[in-house]
Amino acid sequence: MADETVINGAGSDLELNNNNNDDKLVEIEKVSSKNDRADVDLKKIETLEQEKSELLKEKNENHEKIRVLTDEIDGFKRNQVELNEKLEKMQKENAQFEQENKSLQSIAGRALELETEVSCLQHDLISTMSENDETRSEFQKLKSEFNELKEKIAEKESKIGDLEKEKISLLERIEKDAKEVKKLKSENESVVRDLKTREVEISEKEGEILRLQNVENDFNKWKVKLNHEKEAENKQLLGDLEKSEMLRRELEEDAKKEKEIGKSKILLPAVIVSTGTVVAAAAIICCIACVRRR
């Protein structure tokens, strides 16, 4: 009866070990699930890093575009200043030409008066040609001067017309450049707004990457800790397995002895318990092999 009690107690210990092994297998499956989630987080971090690189590249391109647009705007501003200076100079020349034109008109009026006087003198000269050769010479001189003045007036008027046309052309160019500068400023502001939006997105991506990296670090620490715990548990399981193997051998030896003595009442339970012990030991060995593979 004492031997039967020992055998039944050994069977209870093996049952408890089997239950513990089942719990360990469930925990190992949970760890495997966490590893899968960690792999997903790592892939997400790689994707975010790639998006960050693309956003930084686009940011640099936008900076270069802004620089080019700024240079173009500065160029238009310099051209506008030069055109304004040229227009101011032409306006001064135009005012000077107008003043000269007024003087020429006054001269032309005086020339008309002189022409009238010349006509009178011609009439007088016809009657007194023989006595006034000097007056005829002066008349020819005045007539030549009058013709020269008429040519100068026509030339000045032509120059004034050309200046007016050039003035209109310059005003049109200034207006066109002003519109172009306004358009470039609008495009520049739009690019700056897009760039600020991209910078906000980059900051958000960097925050997400930092958060995932922290999660990864925490997971790695937990994984290392769990591995240490698993190693300790595996050592304990190996010790339990060795104890179970020793117990199995003892039970087999006891069963052989009882068989030889011929105790039939104890023989059948002993054989059944020995068979269960072997099966339990095989199950423990399989569990340990699975843990090592994982």
Stockholm file with secondary structure:
# STOCKHOLM 1.0

chainA/1-294         MADETVINGAGSDLELNNNNNDDKLVEIEKVSSKNDRADVDLKKIETLEQEKSELLKEKNENHEKIRVLTDEIDGFKRNQVELNEKLEKMQKENAQFEQENKSLQSIAGRALELETEVSCLQHDLISTMSENDETRSEFQKLKSEFNELKEKIAEKESKIGDLEKEKISLLERIEKDAKEVKKLKSENESVVRDLKTREVEISEKEGEILRLQNVENDFNKWKVKLNHEKEAENKQLLGDLEKSEMLRRELEEDAKKEKEIGKSKILLPAVIVSTGTVVAAAAIICCIACVRRR
#=GR chainA/1-294 SS CHHHHHHHHHHHHHHHHHHHHHHHHHHHHHHHHHHHHHHHHHHHHHHHHHHHHHHHHHHHHHHHHHHHHHHHHHHHHHHHHHHHHHHHHHHHHHHHHHHHHHHHHHHHHHHHHHHHHHHHHHHHHHHSGGGCHHHHHHHHHHHHHHHHHHHHHHHHHHHHHHHHHHHHHHHHHHHHHHHHHHHHHHHHHHHHHHHHHHHHHHHHHHHHHHHHHHHHHHHHHHHHHHHHHHHHHHHHHHHHHHHHHHHHHHHHHHHHHHHHHTCHHHHHHHHHHHHHHHHHHHHHHHHHHHHHHC
#=GC SS_cons         CHHHHHHHHHHHHHHHHHHHHHHHHHHHHHHHHHHHHHHHHHHHHHHHHHHHHHHHHHHHHHHHHHHHHHHHHHHHHHHHHHHHHHHHHHHHHHHHHHHHHHHHHHHHHHHHHHHHHHHHHHHHHHHSGGGCHHHHHHHHHHHHHHHHHHHHHHHHHHHHHHHHHHHHHHHHHHHHHHHHHHHHHHHHHHHHHHHHHHHHHHHHHHHHHHHHHHHHHHHHHHHHHHHHHHHHHHHHHHHHHHHHHHHHHHHHHHHHHHHHHTCHHHHHHHHHHHHHHHHHHHHHHHHHHHHHHC
//
